[in-house]
Amino acid sequence: MKSPFAIFRKNQKTMTVILVVLAMFAFVVLGVISDSMQNGMSSSALIFIAVLIGAAVFWIMGLKAKKSQEYAITGAILTGAVGLVFATFTAPAPAVQTTFGSLSDGDLRNLVSDRSTANQFISMAHAETVQGRFSRPPVFNYGMNTIQQDVALGYLFRHEAEKNGIEVTEESVNNFINGFTQDKLTNEKFKEIRKKLQISETRLYKILAAEMKSGMAFSLLQPRNTFTPEEYWKLYRQNNITEQIEMATLPIEEFAKEVPEPTEEELNSFFNTYKTRFQVSPDKPGFLIPPKWEIGYMEINYEKAEEEIAEVTEDDIEVYYKENKEIYRSIDIPEKQSPQSTVPPNGPELPVVPKKEGEDKPLTPTLKEDKKPAKKAKPDKTKTEKPKTEKPVKETKKETGKKKTEKPKAKPEEKPVKKEADKKESPKKKEEKKTSSTGTDANNPVFATTEDSLLALADDKKPASEKKKEEPKKVAPKKETPAKEKKNTEEKPKAKKETSEKAPPSPIKKTTEEKKTDSDKPKQDKEEKKTKTPVPKYRPLDNDLKEEIKDEIRKERTEKILAEKSAMALNQMRLMKDNLLDIDIEESFTDEEKELKDKEKKKLIEEKLKPLIEDINSELKKFAEKNNMEYVVTKPLSYQELIDEEKNPFGRAVTPLSQNFGRNRTSLIDVMNSSQILVPTEGEIPSNNHRIVYWKIRDIASRVPEDLSEDGLKETVIKSYKEFKALDLAKTRAEELQQLVTNSKKSLLEALGEQTISTKEGSPKLSLLESQNFSWTSFPSTPRLNMFEPPPLPKISPITGFDFVDNEIMKTLFEKLKPGETGIVKDAGSTAYYVVQPKNRKPSSEGEIEAVRSNFLTSNMFFRFSPYSSVFRNIAMSGNAAFAKNLREKYNMQFSVTKEPDQE
């Protein structure tokens, strides 16, 4: 037998060619196969591989016949045809289908990876360059529910961009990077980021360009959400116009009693019509059984935890007070200043300037103005005295002595001025008092007094022409008096005698005394401050404060026990889950069970898990009893059952505030909708402050009931049938009562006082009610805990007597009906009809409405963080969602991997 080497040597050329072909196949074809296996093999790749393999095999077969070329062509054709047929029948369905192309699972994964890379680069580059908590980098995102849906929408926008000729160059990408990094990203930092992302510069630019192209198309094509001032005004009116209504209630359940029992044929027909819909309200019946969840939760009772805490002692209170003293600072409210303390002596012409200690700045302008009348008598002396009088005011108190030697020279000049001023100004003493006491703050409500208002009323009786003429003359005597008061006491009696002979001195005396009190006010304030008892910096630790601190310590200690027990329960439930995961259920499958389809396998696994989960529940109940807790396993509950707070208060549980301060708190419903089974989550019940740790034990999908024989279904269908028929009866009766009120020309309560709900004998008396004052919308009164949270949105106001109120009801009450008119509305939950009559609408007159409009124009509702702006942002978001949905419908986008929620 020949050795393999002998055979190789004999067919050396042939074997060399075969090895070369195999090497090419390994490097080229196997690479394609590897990529196809990872990203989803496309039909073209499959056909190409089949052609290569067929050509290679047939080429080798044709070597002996020396017709390798012909054999290779024949093999390529045959295998290509086979590959085409095979690919047609076995190729997996694309993940996303559109009218202009499809995306395979691999394509979708690549788009997700590219989006992640782009956003990671932006985040890292921004963190390296831009400082500041309020600066946020851009993010590529279109607001879809899942990342797969979001990148698929980006794929559509990219197609739209190409249709509209949108191109993104390298320069555009550079400008984009420089924009969000504020031109601070260096080449070194850029390289470091690329190394961390393990991506080349060319590839990164290509990804960013593709995402930018989609974003540009989105910006250009999305609807322009611009809201007019009229729309803002409408929203403002809804929140600021109030009214009352008189109403009569017609419950649907009362009319359902009058509906005869349905026949079997009627019942089956009604059931088959609505069995594929969910029950919404009596006018929208449905019998589709909703999805349900079986839930297990460990409850830590707040009151029981409070019983476990240690007693709070006096020492505990004192220690807490010392450690948290800053919380108990005293609030020192300053006393209200009198009007005279801030008013300059020259009246309303000058602005209010606060005086500093030892400073007489308000006198500077008065001295300058005061020399004007003196110039007529002796111009030379007044000119020389100007700089002398200005300096002492601006300089220190030591230089005031210079004034005393120079002021007597001005005496002869001042006497005639006083005479003229006194003669002319004597009828207007009250005006002088008013201007000296109120000054520029006469219109300021902070400084307004009763005396000022009386003086103002007296002053209004005088003609305006006199006031205008005498104002400049009135200033002269007022402004010299402060300077005179600084003279020696020997000169004052002389001035009194001279003035008393020629003119009544009362105006000058009063003004000087007033100004003296004004100038001396800072000194008096100082003395008063010294005598005042200082306000303590911190609240004293009296009995009231001790009780506050005691309650706070008890609360903190209770919260600590709740947190500790919650952590214990969380760890125990996680441990039980980990032990369950260690068990490989599929190992116990028989050969037949292993061949089952995925859906059937899933059901089989759930059946085998049941006894194991029962053991876990049993162990957790023992753990709960040992640690003064309670473990509860619920029956399968629907969404409607979970939000029923009376029956299931735990259904309203949210993330504890201590773990999620200032953020949106995740609810139990959110967890049930999103998480897998046996994933423990912490929660807090707002109604009683109990802490729970819960998980989903079993998911029960929604289903269509087969027939009326299911437990309790027939009774449900009969009840729904009667309520559905009762709606017409209630509406007819409401129209009769409306006509009765309109014809009577009385108020609704007077016209319907003796009426019954229906015309049938024995029907209950009509329920009549007058509502409270209400507006269309109102803002929640609870304060925001975090200033960076968006402001709360206005909500539709509740109305006494209505179970459910919606915009349609409010539109009828505020827009369709005028006060005194009678109309009909149906409850938003279709539980009753109402005959209504609005009254006491405010504002109602044109003048009142105009006042509301004036307030609207001066409000800050156009500010970005105003609650009204939040309303319009929500409207814009819903508009964008509708735009994205229309775009998907335009290209008939279909998902085979990710089912969209709005298609369910």
ZAMARGU-4260 file (C-alpha; in steps of 0.2 Angstrom, whole numbers, plus 5000, padded with zeros to 4 digits):
<rodrens>
0) 5000/5000/5000 | 5007/5017/4995 | 5010/5030/5008 | 5000/5046/5008 | 5016/5055/5004
5) 5019/5045/4988 | 5001/5049/4982 | 5004/5067/4986 | 5020/5067/4976 | 5012/5058/4961
10) 4997/5071/4961 | 5007/5086/4967 | 5001/5099/4955 | 4982/5094/4958 | 4984/5093/4976
15) 4992/5110/4977 | 4978/5117/4967 | 4965/5109/4979 | 4974/5116/4995 | 4975/5133/4987
20) 4956/5133/4984 | 4953/5126/5001 | 4963/5140/5009 | 4954/5153/4999 | 4938/5145/5004
25) 4943/5146/5022 | 4948/5164/5022 | 4934/5171/5011 | 4919/5159/5012 | 4920/5154/5030
30) 4922/5172/5035 | 4906/5176/5026 | 4898/5161/5035 | 4904/5166/5052 | 4897/5184/5049
35) 4881/5177/5043 | 4879/5165/5058 | 4881/5180/5069 | 4871/5193/5060 | 4858/5182/5052
40) 4862/5174/5035 | 4854/5183/5021 | 4848/5174/5005 | 4861/5181/4994 | 4875/5176/5005
45) 4868/5158/5006 | 4867/5157/4987 | 4885/5164/4985 | 4891/5151/4997 | 4882/5137/4988
50) 4889/5142/4971 | 4907/5142/4978 | 4905/5125/4986 | 4897/5117/4971 | 4910/5125/4959
55) 4924/5119/4970 | 4917/5101/4972 | 4913/5099/4953 | 4930/5106/4948 | 4939/5093/4959
60) 4928/5079/4951 | 4932/5085/4934 | 4951/5084/4936 | 4952/5065/4931 | 4942/5069/4916
65) 4952/5084/4912 | 4937/5094/4911 | 4938/5103/4928 | 4932/5120/4920 | 4916/5113/4912
70) 4913/5103/4928 | 4915/5119/4939 | 4903/5129/4929 | 4890/5115/4929 | 4892/5113/4948
75) 4890/5132/4951 | 4874/5132/4941 | 4867/5117/4950 | 4871/5122/4967 | 4866/5140/4964
80) 4849/5134/4959 | 4848/5123/4974 | 4853/5137/4986 | 4840/5149/4978 | 4826/5136/4982
85) 4833/5132/4999 | 4835/5151/5004 | 4817/5154/4998 | 4809/5142/5009 | 4821/5142/5024
90) 4827/5160/5026 | 4821/5168/5042 | 4808/5182/5041 | 4816/5199/5042 | 4815/5208/5059
95) 4808/5224/5051 | 4799/5225/5034 | 4796/5241/5025 | 4790/5245/5007 | 4807/5251/5002
100) 4818/5237/5011 | 4820/5226/5026 | 4831/5224/5041 | 4837/5207/5046 | 4840/5203/5065
105) 4858/5206/5061 | 4855/5223/5053 | 4844/5228/5068 | 4858/5223/5080 | 4870/5233/5070
110) 4859/5248/5071 | 4857/5246/5090 | 4876/5245/5092 | 4879/5260/5081 | 4866/5270/5091
115) 4874/5265/5107 | 4892/5269/5101 | 4886/5287/5095 | 4878/5291/5112 | 4892/5284/5122
120) 4905/5295/5112 | 4894/5310/5115 | 4893/5307/5133 | 4911/5303/5136 | 4917/5318/5125
125) 4905/5330/5134 | 4911/5323/5151 | 4929/5327/5146 | 4926/5344/5141 | 4911/5353/5148
130) 4908/5357/5166 | 4892/5362/5174 | 4877/5352/5180 | 4865/5362/5169 | 4874/5358/5153
135) 4867/5342/5144 | 4874/5333/5129 | 4863/5329/5114 | 4856/5312/5113 | 4850/5302/5098
140) 4833/5296/5102 | 4816/5298/5095 | 4806/5293/5111 | 4800/5275/5106 | 4796/5262/5119
145) 4811/5251/5114 | 4828/5254/5107 | 4824/5242/5092 | 4809/5252/5088 | 4819/5268/5090
150) 4833/5263/5078 | 4820/5256/5065 | 4812/5274/5065 | 4829/5281/5063 | 4831/5270/5048
155) 4815/5277/5040 | 4821/5295/5044 | 4837/5291/5035 | 4827/5285/5020 | 4818/5302/5020
160) 4834/5311/5021 | 4841/5303/5006 | 4824/5306/4997 | 4826/5325/5001 | 4844/5326/4997
165) 4851/5329/5014 | 4869/5325/5015 | 4881/5326/5030 | 4899/5329/5027 | 4914/5327/5038
170) 4914/5345/5041 | 4897/5344/5048 | 4902/5330/5059 | 4916/5341/5065 | 4905/5356/5068
175) 4893/5345/5078 | 4907/5338/5089 | 4914/5355/5092 | 4897/5362/5096 | 4892/5350/5111
180) 4910/5350/5117 | 4912/5370/5116 | 4927/5368/5105 | 4937/5360/5120 | 4940/5342/5113
185) 4958/5340/5109 | 4965/5327/5097 | 4973/5318/5112 | 4956/5317/5121 | 4948/5311/5105
190) 4960/5297/5103 | 4958/5292/5121 | 4939/5291/5119 | 4941/5281/5102 | 4953/5268/5111
195) 4940/5266/5125 | 4926/5263/5112 | 4938/5252/5102 | 4933/5261/5085 | 4942/5268/5071
200) 4940/5287/5067 | 4932/5283/5050 | 4920/5271/5057 | 4915/5283/5071 | 4912/5297/5058
205) 4902/5286/5048 | 4891/5282/5062 | 4889/5300/5068 | 4885/5305/5050 | 4871/5292/5049
210) 4863/5297/5065 | 4864/5316/5061 | 4856/5313/5044 | 4841/5304/5053 | 4840/5318/5066
215) 4841/5332/5052 | 4826/5323/5043 | 4817/5322/5059 | 4819/5340/5063 | 4814/5345/5046
220) 4799/5334/5044 | 4791/5334/5062 | 4776/5345/5064 | 4780/5363/5070 | 4772/5363/5088
225) 4770/5382/5089 | 4756/5388/5100 | 4747/5405/5098 | 4744/5417/5113 | 4725/5414/5110
230) 4729/5395/5115 | 4738/5401/5130 | 4723/5413/5134 | 4711/5398/5132 | 4721/5388/5144
235) 4722/5402/5157 | 4703/5405/5156 | 4700/5387/5160 | 4710/5389/5176 | 4703/5405/5181
240) 4685/5406/5177 | 4673/5397/5190 | 4655/5393/5191 | 4642/5383/5200 | 4629/5371/5193
245) 4613/5364/5199 | 4610/5346/5193 | 4599/5331/5194 | 4607/5314/5193 | 4600/5299/5183
250) 4610/5283/5188 | 4611/5270/5174 | 4609/5256/5187 | 4591/5262/5191 | 4586/5261/5173
255) 4594/5244/5171 | 4582/5237/5183 | 4568/5241/5171 | 4577/5232/5156 | 4568/5214/5154
260) 4579/5198/5154 | 4587/5195/5138 | 4583/5179/5128 | 4597/5166/5125 | 4599/5171/5107
265) 4600/5190/5112 | 4613/5185/5125 | 4624/5175/5114 | 4623/5188/5100 | 4628/5202/5113
270) 4643/5191/5119 | 4649/5186/5102 | 4649/5204/5097 | 4660/5211/5111 | 4670/5195/5117
275) 4686/5201/5109 | 4686/5218/5117 | 4691/5224/5135 | 4677/5231/5146 | 4679/5250/5147
280) 4662/5257/5152 | 4643/5252/5151 | 4643/5260/5133 | 4658/5251/5128 | 4656/5233/5134
285) 4669/5219/5132 | 4672/5202/5139 | 4690/5199/5134 | 4698/5192/5150 | 4712/5204/5154
290) 4730/5199/5158 | 4732/5195/5177 | 4747/5193/5189 | 4749/5182/5204 | 4760/5192/5216
295) 4769/5188/5232 | 4774/5201/5244 | 4782/5203/5261 | 4774/5217/5271 | 4782/5226/5285
300) 4769/5235/5296 | 4774/5253/5301 | 4765/5252/5318 | 4773/5236/5322 | 4790/5243/5318
305) 4786/5258/5328 | 4783/5247/5343 | 4801/5240/5342 | 4810/5256/5343 | 4818/5261/5360
310) 4810/5274/5371 | 4816/5292/5367 | 4825/5300/5382 | 4828/5318/5387 | 4847/5314/5383
315) 4842/5308/5365 | 4832/5324/5363 | 4846/5336/5368 | 4859/5326/5358 | 4848/5328/5342
320) 4845/5346/5346 | 4863/5350/5347 | 4867/5339/5331 | 4853/5347/5321 | 4853/5365/5328
325) 4854/5373/5311 | 4836/5366/5308 | 4829/5376/5322 | 4836/5393/5319 | 4825/5408/5325
330) 4817/5419/5311 | 4820/5437/5316 | 4806/5448/5307 | 4812/5466/5306 | 4800/5479/5312
335) 4791/5490/5299 | 4800/5506/5296 | 4791/5523/5298 | 4789/5532/5282 | 4800/5547/5287
340) 4815/5536/5289 | 4818/5534/5270 | 4811/5550/5263 | 4823/5564/5258 | 4819/5582/5263
345) 4816/5589/5246 | 4800/5581/5242 | 4795/5570/5227 | 4807/5577/5214 | 4822/5566/5221
350) 4824/5548/5222 | 4825/5539/5239 | 4843/5537/5244 | 4846/5527/5260 | 4857/5537/5272
355) 4872/5530/5279 | 4879/5534/5296 | 4888/5551/5297 | 4883/5555/5279 | 4871/5569/5273
360) 4871/5566/5254 | 4852/5571/5252 | 4857/5589/5258 | 4870/5591/5244 | 4857/5594/5230
365) 4846/5605/5242 | 4861/5617/5245 | 4864/5618/5227 | 4846/5623/5223 | 4845/5634/5238
370) 4857/5646/5231 | 4847/5650/5216 | 4835/5663/5225 | 4850/5670/5234 | 4859/5675/5218
375) 4847/5689/5214 | 4851/5698/5230 | 4870/5696/5232 | 4877/5686/5217 | 4895/5688/5222
380) 4893/5681/5240 | 4883/5666/5235 | 4896/5661/5221 | 4910/5662/5234 | 4900/5652/5246
385) 4895/5637/5235 | 4911/5627/5236 | 4911/5631/5255 | 4894/5624/5258 | 4897/5608/5247
390) 4913/5602/5255 | 4906/5600/5273 | 4893/5589/5266 | 4904/5577/5257 | 4919/5578/5270
395) 4919/5572/5288 | 4911/5579/5303 | 4927/5588/5309 | 4926/5600/5295 | 4908/5606/5299
400) 4916/5619/5310 | 4920/5629/5295 | 4902/5631/5291 | 4899/5640/5308 | 4910/5655/5304
405) 4904/5657/5286 | 4885/5655/5289 | 4882/5672/5298 | 4886/5681/5282 | 4871/5673/5273
410) 4859/5679/5286 | 4855/5696/5278 | 4852/5687/5262 | 4841/5674/5269 | 4829/5686/5278
415) 4820/5693/5263 | 4819/5676/5255 | 4810/5670/5271 | 4798/5684/5270 | 4793/5681/5252
420) 4792/5663/5255 | 4782/5664/5271 | 4769/5676/5263 | 4767/5666/5247 | 4768/5648/5255
425) 4758/5651/5271 | 4741/5645/5263 | 4750/5628/5259 | 4758/5622/5275 | 4749/5606/5273
430) 4757/5603/5256 | 4774/5606/5264 | 4771/5593/5277 | 4765/5580/5265 | 4780/5582/5254
435) 4792/5582/5268 | 4784/5566/5276 | 4780/5556/5261 | 4793/5561/5248 | 4795/5549/5233
440) 4787/5534/5243 | 4770/5542/5244 | 4763/5529/5232 | 4772/5515/5239 | 4760/5503/5249
445) 4775/5499/5261 | 4777/5517/5267 | 4759/5523/5265 | 4750/5529/5281 | 4733/5535/5286
450) 4740/5552/5290 | 4748/5553/5272 | 4732/5548/5264 | 4722/5562/5273 | 4735/5575/5268
455) 4734/5569/5250 | 4715/5571/5250 | 4717/5588/5257 | 4730/5593/5244 | 4719/5586/5230
460) 4707/5601/5233 | 4720/5614/5228 | 4721/5619/5210 | 4735/5611/5200 | 4742/5628/5194
465) 4746/5634/5211 | 4756/5618/5215 | 4766/5619/5200 | 4770/5638/5202 | 4775/5636/5221
470) 4785/5620/5221 | 4802/5628/5217 | 4799/5642/5229 | 4794/5630/5243 | 4810/5621/5241
475) 4821/5636/5246 | 4816/5638/5265 | 4815/5619/5267 | 4833/5616/5261 | 4842/5629/5271
480) 4834/5624/5288 | 4846/5609/5290 | 4861/5620/5288 | 4854/5633/5300 | 4851/5620/5313
485) 4870/5617/5314 | 4873/5635/5319 | 4877/5640/5337 | 4863/5640/5349 | 4866/5659/5352
490) 4861/5663/5334 | 4844/5654/5335 | 4835/5666/5346 | 4839/5680/5334 | 4832/5671/5320
495) 4816/5668/5329 | 4814/5687/5333 | 4817/5692/5316 | 4805/5680/5308 | 4791/5683/5321
500) 4790/5702/5317 | 4787/5701/5298 | 4780/5684/5295 | 4772/5669/5304 | 4786/5657/5309
505) 4776/5642/5310 | 4779/5634/5292 | 4798/5636/5294 | 4798/5630/5312 | 4788/5614/5308
510) 4799/5610/5293 | 4815/5612/5303 | 4808/5601/5317 | 4803/5588/5305 | 4819/5588/5296
515) 4828/5588/5313 | 4819/5572/5318 | 4823/5565/5301 | 4841/5568/5302 | 4842/5562/5320
520) 4832/5546/5316 | 4848/5535/5314 | 4854/5540/5331 | 4837/5536/5339 | 4837/5520/5330
525) 4854/5516/5337 | 4848/5519/5354 | 4833/5509/5351 | 4843/5494/5345 | 4854/5495/5360
530) 4839/5494/5372 | 4830/5480/5362 | 4831/5463/5368 | 4841/5452/5355 | 4832/5438/5346
535) 4840/5422/5351 | 4849/5414/5336 | 4840/5397/5339 | 4824/5391/5345 | 4824/5387/5364
540) 4822/5369/5369 | 4805/5371/5377 | 4792/5358/5379 | 4784/5361/5361 | 4801/5359/5353
545) 4805/5343/5363 | 4789/5335/5357 | 4793/5340/5339 | 4811/5332/5341 | 4804/5317/5350
550) 4792/5313/5335 | 4806/5316/5323 | 4817/5304/5332 | 4803/5291/5333 | 4800/5293/5314
555) 4818/5291/5310 | 4820/5276/5321 | 4805/5268/5313 | 4811/5271/5296 | 4827/5263/5300
560) 4819/5247/5306 | 4808/5247/5290 | 4823/5249/5279 | 4833/5235/5289 | 4818/5223/5288
565) 4815/5227/5270 | 4834/5223/5266 | 4832/5207/5275 | 4817/5202/5265 | 4825/5207/5249
570) 4841/5197/5252 | 4830/5182/5257 | 4820/5182/5242 | 4835/5184/5231 | 4843/5169/5239
575) 4827/5159/5236 | 4827/5164/5218 | 4846/5160/5215 | 4843/5142/5223 | 4829/5140/5210
580) 4840/5145/5196 | 4852/5132/5200 | 4840/5119/5196 | 4840/5114/5178 | 4822/5109/5174
585) 4825/5104/5156 | 4837/5090/5162 | 4822/5081/5168 | 4813/5082/5151 | 4810/5065/5142
590) 4816/5063/5124 | 4798/5067/5118 | 4797/5083/5129 | 4813/5089/5122 | 4806/5088/5104
595) 4791/5100/5109 | 4790/5117/5102 | 4795/5133/5111 | 4777/5137/5117 | 4774/5120/5123
600) 4790/5119/5132 | 4787/5135/5141 | 4770/5129/5147 | 4779/5113/5153 | 4792/5122/5162
605) 4778/5133/5171 | 4770/5117/5176 | 4786/5109/5183 | 4790/5126/5192 | 4773/5126/5202
610) 4778/5114/5216 | 4795/5123/5217 | 4787/5140/5219 | 4775/5133/5232 | 4790/5128/5242
615) 4798/5145/5241 | 4781/5153/5246 | 4780/5141/5261 | 4798/5145/5267 | 4795/5164/5265
620) 4780/5163/5276 | 4790/5155/5290 | 4804/5168/5287 | 4790/5182/5289 | 4783/5175/5305
625) 4800/5174/5313 | 4804/5192/5309 | 4788/5200/5314 | 4782/5202/5295 | 4769/5195/5284
630) 4771/5186/5267 | 4755/5186/5256 | 4752/5177/5240 | 4738/5185/5230 | 4725/5177/5218
635) 4728/5182/5200 | 4723/5200/5199 | 4720/5212/5184 | 4725/5230/5182 | 4708/5236/5188
640) 4708/5225/5203 | 4726/5231/5208 | 4722/5249/5207 | 4706/5247/5219 | 4714/5254/5234
645) 4701/5249/5246 | 4702/5230/5242 | 4721/5230/5237 | 4731/5245/5245 | 4747/5236/5241
650) 4743/5239/5222 | 4747/5257/5224 | 4765/5254/5231 | 4779/5265/5224 | 4798/5265/5226
655) 4802/5272/5244 | 4805/5290/5244 | 4822/5288/5253 | 4828/5278/5238 | 4821/5289/5224
660) 4821/5307/5231 | 4816/5320/5218 | 4813/5307/5204 | 4798/5298/5197 | 4794/5284/5208
665) 4792/5267/5200 | 4775/5259/5204 | 4770/5241/5206 | 4760/5241/5190 | 4776/5247/5181
670) 4785/5232/5188 | 4771/5220/5184 | 4771/5226/5166 | 4790/5225/5163 | 4799/5213/5174
675) 4801/5194/5173 | 4794/5182/5187 | 4803/5181/5204 | 4812/5198/5203 | 4810/5205/5220
680) 4807/5224/5221 | 4805/5236/5236 | 4790/5247/5238 | 4781/5259/5250 | 4762/5260/5252
685) 4757/5278/5252 | 4741/5276/5262 | 4748/5268/5277 | 4767/5270/5275 | 4770/5251/5276
690) 4785/5244/5267 | 4784/5229/5255 | 4795/5218/5245 | 4786/5210/5231 | 4788/5200/5215
695) 4778/5193/5201 | 4775/5174/5204 | 4765/5171/5188 | 4760/5179/5172 | 4743/5175/5165
700) 4740/5182/5147 | 4724/5189/5141 | 4712/5177/5132 | 4696/5177/5123 | 4683/5167/5133
705) 4676/5152/5123 | 4658/5153/5128 | 4646/5158/5142 | 4649/5142/5152 | 4665/5149/5160
710) 4663/5153/5179 | 4653/5169/5182 | 4654/5174/5164 | 4635/5173/5160 | 4630/5184/5175
715) 4643/5197/5169 | 4636/5197/5151 | 4618/5199/5158 | 4623/5214/5169 | 4632/5222/5155
720) 4618/5219/5143 | 4605/5228/5154 | 4617/5243/5158 | 4620/5245/5139 | 4601/5245/5135
725) 4598/5256/5150 | 4608/5270/5143 | 4595/5275/5130 | 4581/5274/5144 | 4591/5286/5155
730) 4595/5298/5140 | 4576/5299/5135 | 4571/5303/5153 | 4585/5316/5154 | 4578/5325/5139
735) 4561/5325/5146 | 4567/5333/5162 | 4577/5346/5152 | 4562/5351/5143 | 4552/5353/5159
740) 4565/5365/5167 | 4566/5375/5151 | 4547/5377/5150 | 4545/5381/5168 | 4557/5396/5167
745) 4563/5392/5185 | 4579/5386/5192 | 4582/5368/5190 | 4581/5364/5209 | 4564/5373/5209
750) 4557/5365/5193 | 4562/5347/5198 | 4559/5347/5216 | 4545/5333/5216 | 4551/5323/5201
755) 4557/5304/5202 | 4571/5296/5193 | 4560/5287/5180 | 4541/5288/5176 | 4539/5270/5182
760) 4529/5267/5198 | 4539/5266/5214 | 4554/5274/5206 | 4565/5284/5219 | 4564/5303/5220
765) 4576/5312/5209 | 4593/5317/5218 | 4595/5336/5216 | 4611/5345/5221 | 4620/5361/5220
770) 4639/5360/5217 | 4653/5369/5224 | 4662/5383/5214 | 4674/5375/5202 | 4685/5379/5187
775) 4688/5369/5171 | 4706/5364/5177 | 4716/5367/5193 | 4733/5364/5199 | 4738/5351/5212
780) 4741/5360/5229 | 4755/5348/5235 | 4772/5357/5234 | 4786/5350/5223 | 4800/5341/5233
785) 4813/5345/5220 | 4815/5362/5212 | 4822/5353/5196 | 4806/5343/5193 | 4794/5349/5180
790) 4780/5359/5187 | 4764/5348/5190 | 4751/5349/5176 | 4734/5356/5178 | 4721/5343/5181
795) 4702/5343/5177 | 4693/5349/5193 | 4682/5337/5202 | 4663/5342/5203 | 4653/5337/5218
800) 4640/5323/5213 | 4651/5317/5198 | 4660/5301/5199 | 4670/5304/5183 | 4673/5321/5174
805) 4681/5324/5157 | 4685/5338/5145 | 4668/5334/5136 | 4658/5338/5151 | 4668/5354/5155
810) 4666/5360/5137 | 4647/5358/5139 | 4647/5367/5156 | 4658/5381/5151 | 4656/5384/5133
815) 4640/5376/5126 | 4629/5382/5140 | 4626/5400/5147 | 4622/5403/5165 | 4603/5399/5167
820) 4602/5387/5152 | 4598/5369/5155 | 4608/5355/5146 | 4612/5336/5147 | 4629/5328/5151
825) 4634/5310/5152 | 4646/5304/5166 | 4664/5300/5159 | 4662/5283/5165 | 4644/5281/5158
830) 4637/5277/5175 | 4624/5291/5175 | 4616/5305/5165 | 4614/5323/5172 | 4602/5337/5169
835) 4613/5352/5173 | 4611/5371/5174 | 4626/5383/5176 | 4625/5398/5187 | 4636/5411/5196
840) 4650/5411/5183 | 4664/5422/5187 | 4670/5433/5179 | 4655/5436/5169 | 4654/5455/5164
845) 4665/5462/5150 | 4675/5472/5163 | 4678/5457/5174 | 4684/5447/5159 | 4695/5461/5154
850) 4703/5461/5171 | 4707/5443/5170 | 4715/5446/5153 | 4726/5460/5160 | 4732/5447/5174
855) 4735/5435/5160 | 4746/5447/5150 | 4757/5451/5166 | 4758/5432/5171 | 4773/5422/5168
860) 4764/5408/5159 | 4775/5410/5144 | 4791/5406/5155 | 4799/5389/5150 | 4796/5381/5167
865) 4778/5388/5170 | 4765/5374/5172 | 4756/5380/5156 | 4771/5378/5146 | 4772/5360/5152
870) 4754/5357/5146 | 4759/5362/5128 | 4775/5352/5129 | 4765/5337/5132 | 4754/5341/5118
875) 4769/5343/5107 | 4776/5326/5112 | 4759/5318/5108 | 4760/5326/5091 | 4777/5320/5088
880) 4771/5302/5093 | 4757/5303/5080 | 4769/5310/5067 | 4781/5295/5070 | 4766/5283/5069
885) 4760/5290/5053 | 4777/5288/5045 | 4778/5270/5050 | 4761/5268/5042 | 4767/5277/5026
890) 4780/5264/5023 | 4770/5249/5031 | 4783/5245/5044 | 4780/5228/5051 | 4790/5221/5066
895) 4792/5202/5068 | 4804/5203/5082 | 4798/5217/5093 | 4779/5219/5094 | 4774/5237/5096
900) 4762/5241/5111 | 4751/5251/5100 | 4748/5236/5089 | 4742/5225/5104
</rodrens>
